[in-house]
Amino acid sequence: MRSLHNTQFSILELAPVREDKSVQFSLQHALELAQHAEKLGFSRLWLAEHHNMDGIASSATAVLLGYLLANTSTLKVGSGGIMLPNHAPLVVAEQFGTLETLYPGRVELGLGRAPGTDQVTMRALRRGRQETEEQFPQDVLEILSYFGEAKQGQRITATPGQNTHVPVWLLGSSLFSAQLAAQLGLPYSFASHFAPRMLGQAIQLYRENFQPSPYLDKPYVSMGVPTVVADTDEEAEFLATSVYQRILALLTGRSLKLQPPVQTMEGRWSVSEKIAVQNFLAMAQIGSPETVKQGLEKLLMQYDVDEFIFTCDIFDTDKRLNNFSLLIDLKQSN
């Protein structure tokens, strides 16, 4: 079985907006986290694209990536992911080709096939274009062509972008992208931080059908893991009430701004809502370092992934940074 020491540790950042702070504070904290992750030795930090969500400030993903790249020096930074139905493939290739040209070897492009927003916002993003999730495979191939060497007779080239060979990942929460990633020989990341139900099935499908490619010679899988790590189980459970409130707000259509922790969630959710939040967070690791270590080892035993990509919605920014310090300690002391 793979050990924590041999498993890559990464971060997925959604630039959470606190209910008592500005969006600017969230963006500056995203940089603080990236610099912290670089010092600690995390493999990569990705930003997620979401729109029309008042508690998530990473909507202009490529722009924010540029800010993080300009103020770090070695950390790999990328998208987890760009929601491809919202964008023309050429524009994505030019944006990430530009970032890769400015910061060689540090840029990654994770692609998702859902819009990452509601129907009304989706129409506002697309401005009447009719792209659908079904066009995702063709769009991925188009982007790959823009990052490769230009072929003879190629009528459109991405400048910057062509010949930059930006690493492309496929992201998913169902079986579709697992199958496509296997077919194209691309690394695959499963969004188990919010949709864990099909994780095992997707990983098995990906591994069994993987075709070696110029991009990757063998399957490579990461899985999303929500975390709240603190010195004791009791403190972690207290801090996790911010996470519970945020997921409850998502499920009930309320503001997603991060709320301070509370002593108890009793009276804040119904029995069915509590179960829904628990299902959403089925892969979450909440507790002391020892508790979380046992939980991560159990996940490795079950899924044998190559990489964990961690999310964290702790309200206090210092405690949030400490969450990742405690996580990397688990890897390094294993």
Phi and psi in degrees as a GROMACS rama.xvg file:
@    title "Ramachandran Plot"
@    xaxis  label "Phi"
@    yaxis  label "Psi"
@TYPE xy
-62.84  142.696  ARG-2
-98.1684  165.538  SER-3
-59.9786  -36.2597  LEU-4
-60.5751  -34.2663  HIS-5
-94.7572  6.85781  ASN-6
-104.738  134.733  THR-7
-72.5898  140.12  GLN-8
-113.466  126.509  PHE-9
-135.461  174.258  SER-10
-128.716  135.755  ILE-11
-109.137  116.638  LEU-12
-106.71  128.382  GLU-13
-108.536  11.2643  LEU-14
44.2658  62.8867  ALA-15
-63.3627  139.077  PRO-16
-97.2689  120.493  VAL-17
-75.5175  149.072  ARG-18
-67.9687  -17.4982  GLU-19
-109.19  7.65398  ASP-20
-130.394  165.072  LYS-21
-83.8014  166.624  SER-22
-63.3735  -36.9533  VAL-23
-58.0237  -40.965  GLN-24
-58.5565  -42.4429  PHE-25
-64.0693  -42.379  SER-26
-67.742  -39.1496  LEU-27
-67.8541  -35.8507  GLN-28
-68.6113  -33.0147  HIS-29
-59.4307  -40.048  ALA-30
-67.2793  -42.647  LEU-31
-57.0311  -41.5844  GLU-32
-66.3179  -42.2687  LEU-33
-61.4092  -43.2184  ALA-34
-65.7612  -37.5573  GLN-35
-64.5197  -44.3539  HIS-36
-63.4806  -37.6509  ALA-37
-63.8393  -44.7839  GLU-38
-64.2234  -37.7521  LYS-39
-75.8425  -23.4898  LEU-40
96.9023  25.1627  GLY-41
-66.2798  149.981  PHE-42
-69.0543  -42.0174  SER-43
-160.018  160.386  ARG-44
-129.868  124.98  LEU-45
-111.741  152.174  TRP-46
-111.043  141.965  LEU-47
-101.53  138.931  ALA-48
-89.6626  119.361  GLU-49
-138.181  153.677  HIS-50
-131.946  150.894  HIS-51
58.1036  36.7957  ASN-52
-125.035  113.857  MET-53
-68.8437  -12.9498  ASP-54
-102.131  5.64324  GLY-55
-129.276  121.651  ILE-56
-106.981  14.7571  ALA-57
-101.527  31.0631  SER-58
-66.281  -42.2295  SER-59
-88.3141  70.886  ALA-60
-58.6283  -48.5612  THR-61
-64.3856  -35.7856  ALA-62
-65.2501  -46.8241  VAL-63
-66.465  -34.4792  LEU-64
-59.9768  -40.6662  LEU-65
-59.9628  -39.2433  GLY-66
-64.4388  -42.822  TYR-67
-68.8516  -42.5204  LEU-68
-63.5706  -38.9997  LEU-69
-67.0249  -21.4278  ALA-70
-117.416  16.8038  ASN-71
-132.219  172.584  THR-72
-128.324  -26.5634  SER-73
-128.308  -22.7416  THR-74
-62.1709  134.168  LEU-75
-75.731  132.984  LYS-76
-131.076  139.214  VAL-77
-162.421  -166.383  GLY-78
-106.753  136.425  SER-79
-134.748  59.1829  GLY-80
-142.991  179.742  GLY-81
-77.083  127.536  ILE-82
-86.6396  99.5498  MET-83
-61.2122  -33.2122  LEU-84
-59.9721  -17.7283  PRO-85
-85.4534  -6.67008  ASN-86
-136.833  151.482  HIS-87
-75.3928  131.095  ALA-88
-53.3871  -38.0625  PRO-89
-62.0487  -40.9906  LEU-90
-63.7246  -43.7436  VAL-91
-59.6868  -45.5817  VAL-92
-62.7338  -40.219  ALA-93
-67.6165  -40.7906  GLU-94
-63.2356  -50.4494  GLN-95
-76.553  -28.252  PHE-96
-65.2853  -36.8635  GLY-97
-65.1612  -46.798  THR-98
-60.3899  -43.8747  LEU-99
-65.6768  -36.1049  GLU-100
-66.2213  -38.0857  THR-101
-76.9704  -34.5143  LEU-102
-130.289  71.8868  TYR-103
-58.4266  136.388  PRO-104
77.7378  7.57815  GLY-105
-119.559  -0.268593  ARG-106
-111.649  135.889  VAL-107
-131.877  148.697  GLU-108
-121.703  104.697  LEU-109
-93.0079  133.73  GLY-110
-118.237  134.389  LEU-111
-117.546  155.836  GLY-112
-105.378  0.550757  ARG-113
-94.3794  158.476  ALA-114
-74.7053  -20.8638  PRO-115
71.4493  26.5148  GLY-116
-164.596  -172.901  THR-117
-87.2907  171.027  ASP-118
-63.7497  -40.637  GLN-119
-65.1846  -45.232  VAL-120
-66.6412  -35.6942  THR-121
-59.3317  -42.2976  MET-122
-67.4073  -35.9134  ARG-123
-65.4437  -36.4739  ALA-124
-71.2143  -38.0977  LEU-125
-86.9535  -18.1372  ARG-126
51.8943  46.2344  ARG-127
87.964  -6.60298  GLY-128
-67.2676  152.649  ARG-129
-108.825  23.4229  GLN-130
-58.781  143.515  GLU-131
-129.614  169.08  THR-132
-60.8589  -27.4497  GLU-133
-66.5079  -21.9907  GLU-134
-84.5309  -1.01243  GLN-135
-53.7905  -48.4467  PHE-136
-57.4288  -43.2358  PRO-137
-65.8967  -39.2488  GLN-138
-65.1941  -39.2898  ASP-139
-62.7405  -45.494  VAL-140
-61.2526  -37.4733  LEU-141
-63.6213  -44.7969  GLU-142
-63.2458  -43.7353  ILE-143
-58.3634  -37.6238  LEU-144
-67.3521  -33.5292  SER-145
-71.4451  -25.9167  TYR-146
-88.1576  -16.2195  PHE-147
-86.6788  -172.551  GLY-148
-72.678  139.586  GLU-149
-63.5191  134.948  ALA-150
-91.3216  155.217  LYS-151
-60.3711  130.591  GLN-152
83.7841  1.92692  GLY-153
-65.2435  121.779  GLN-154
-84.4445  -26.301  ARG-155
-122.882  127.92  ILE-156
-121.817  148.563  THR-157
-91.6163  119.704  ALA-158
-130.624  109.005  THR-159
-73.1504  160.074  PRO-160
147.045  -51.9791  GLY-161
-58.0599  131.621  GLN-162
70.6635  14.7482  ASN-163
-87.4852  -20.4064  THR-164
54.3493  44.3305  HIS-165
-59.2813  127.775  VAL-166
-62.2085  131.063  PRO-167
-112.524  130.344  VAL-168
-113.35  151.343  TRP-169
-106.68  138.149  LEU-170
-113.246  153.498  LEU-171
-168.484  162.168  GLY-172
-127.687  12.183  SER-173
-139.626  -164.634  SER-174
-87.832  -17.8202  LEU-175
-59.0173  -55.2744  PHE-176
-70.0677  -27.8075  SER-177
-62.3199  -44.6202  ALA-178
-63.9875  -44.1592  GLN-179
-67.6853  -42.0203  LEU-180
-60.8765  -39.8375  ALA-181
-64.5362  -44.0028  ALA-182
-63.6428  -40.1493  GLN-183
-90.1244  -7.47707  LEU-184
68.9404  44.7093  GLY-185
-112.541  154.45  LEU-186
-66.4278  152.325  PRO-187
-130.731  134.49  TYR-188
-124.282  124.626  SER-189
-96.8461  133.704  PHE-190
-82.8114  55.064  ALA-191
-74.6717  -4.50106  SER-192
-71.3521  -16.9934  HIS-193
-136.825  -14.7092  PHE-194
-139.799  71.687  ALA-195
-79.9925  -6.81181  PRO-196
-58.4758  -41.772  ARG-197
-102.21  17.424  MET-198
-55.0176  -56.2308  LEU-199
-60.5183  -42.7638  GLY-200
-64.3493  -42.0403  GLN-201
-66.3008  -43.4114  ALA-202
-62.5926  -43.8618  ILE-203
-62.3618  -44.5522  GLN-204
-61.4401  -43.9128  LEU-205
-62.4505  -49.1448  TYR-206
-66.8969  -40.2992  ARG-207
-69.7292  -27.5526  GLU-208
-107.82  5.70927  ASN-209
-63.1846  132.798  PHE-210
-111.807  117.982  GLN-211
-54.1702  146.756  PRO-212
-145.587  173.079  SER-213
-61.0614  -17.9567  PRO-214
-88.5046  -31.9567  TYR-215
-158.563  134.26  LEU-216
-93.9761  -16.7526  ASP-217
-148.496  162.597  LYS-218
-59.8367  144.984  PRO-219
-139.159  121.255  TYR-220
-124.685  134.266  VAL-221
-119.988  154.65  SER-222
-130.663  141.918  MET-223
-77.9264  133.745  GLY-224
-134.327  112.944  VAL-225
-69.0467  140.184  PRO-226
-134.904  145.385  THR-227
-140.592  99.6787  VAL-228
-112.189  131.064  VAL-229
-142.915  178.922  ALA-230
-63.9016  -32.5452  ASP-231
-131.376  159.728  THR-232
-59.8773  -38.8529  ASP-233
-65.0711  -43.7871  GLU-234
-66.4729  -40.8485  GLU-235
-62.0465  -42.2381  ALA-236
-64.4892  -37.67  GLU-237
-63.5286  -49.0069  PHE-238
-63.6092  -30.8353  LEU-239
-68.2617  -15.9105  ALA-240
-63.7618  -23.9583  THR-241
-65.5166  -40.0473  SER-242
-64.5071  -45.955  VAL-243
-60.4126  -42.9488  TYR-244
-63.0789  -38.8409  GLN-245
-67.9032  -45.0372  ARG-246
-66.5443  -39.5142  ILE-247
-60.275  -41.6094  LEU-248
-63.9842  -39.5023  ALA-249
-62.3844  -42.6431  LEU-250
-72.9446  -22.5064  LEU-251
-111.152  7.29169  THR-252
73.9036  29.6634  GLY-253
-105.538  -179.931  ARG-254
-57.5876  137.306  SER-255
-94.604  6.98907  LEU-256
-61.4576  138.933  LYS-257
-68.7766  126.833  LEU-258
-100.393  151.201  GLN-259
-64.6481  155.486  PRO-260
-66.4986  156.468  PRO-261
-127.181  159.758  VAL-262
-66.5668  -33.1552  GLN-263
-151.517  149.483  THR-264
-92.2811  -4.92218  MET-265
-60.2404  133.318  GLU-266
88.3889  -10.6758  GLY-267
-100.062  -18.4636  ARG-268
-141.805  152.683  TRP-269
-82.2459  172.474  SER-270
-60.3213  -44.706  VAL-271
-67.3784  -36.7629  SER-272
-66.5646  -39.2697  GLU-273
-60.8857  -43.8113  LYS-274
-63.6753  -40.8246  ILE-275
-63.2686  -42.2651  ALA-276
-64.8135  -42.6192  VAL-277
-63.2859  -38.6527  GLN-278
-64.6544  -41.7843  ASN-279
-58.7989  -39.5941  PHE-280
-102.081  29.9741  LEU-281
-59.4264  -28.0928  ALA-282
-95.4779  1.0602  MET-283
-63.0437  142.482  ALA-284
-115.153  108.556  GLN-285
-126.337  121.902  ILE-286
153.752  -167.071  GLY-287
-70.818  165.228  SER-288
-52.0185  -41.0459  PRO-289
-66.1729  -42.41  GLU-290
-62.6771  -45.4401  THR-291
-68.9926  -36.2309  VAL-292
-58.2253  -46.5996  LYS-293
-62.2877  -40.2189  GLN-294
-65.0359  -42.9058  GLY-295
-68.0109  -38.1169  LEU-296
-64.2754  -35.1858  GLU-297
-66.0423  -41.2784  LYS-298
-62.995  -40.7955  LEU-299
-63.6889  -40.3123  LEU-300
-63.3739  -36.3724  MET-301
-81.2388  -40.159  GLN-302
-116.079  -17.0975  TYR-303
49.6849  45.8075  ASP-304
-76.2589  160.124  VAL-305
-82.4168  -23.0295  ASP-306
-154.283  140.578  GLU-307
-100.771  133.999  PHE-308
-117.538  113.496  ILE-309
-94.7189  139.188  PHE-310
-109.657  161.332  THR-311
-156.824  127.202  CYS-312
-118.949  42.3994  ASP-313
-72.4095  137.374  ILE-314
-69.5457  -49.4467  PHE-315
-74.2733  122.022  ASP-316
-66.2755  -35.1424  THR-317
-65.1128  -42.3731  ASP-318
-68.5173  -30.4994  LYS-319
-66.1817  -45.839  ARG-320
-61.2317  -40.0753  LEU-321
-64.7399  -32.3302  ASN-322
-52.4366  -44.7562  ASN-323
-76.9768  -30.4857  PHE-324
-62.7221  -44.7124  SER-325
-65.9377  -35.8993  LEU-326
-64.3742  -48.0759  LEU-327
-66.9183  -29.2695  ILE-328
-61.0797  -36.895  ASP-329
-62.8066  -41.0249  LEU-330
-68.2442  -43.7636  LYS-331
-77.3435  -23.7944  GLN-332
-95.4345  -2.45821  SER-333
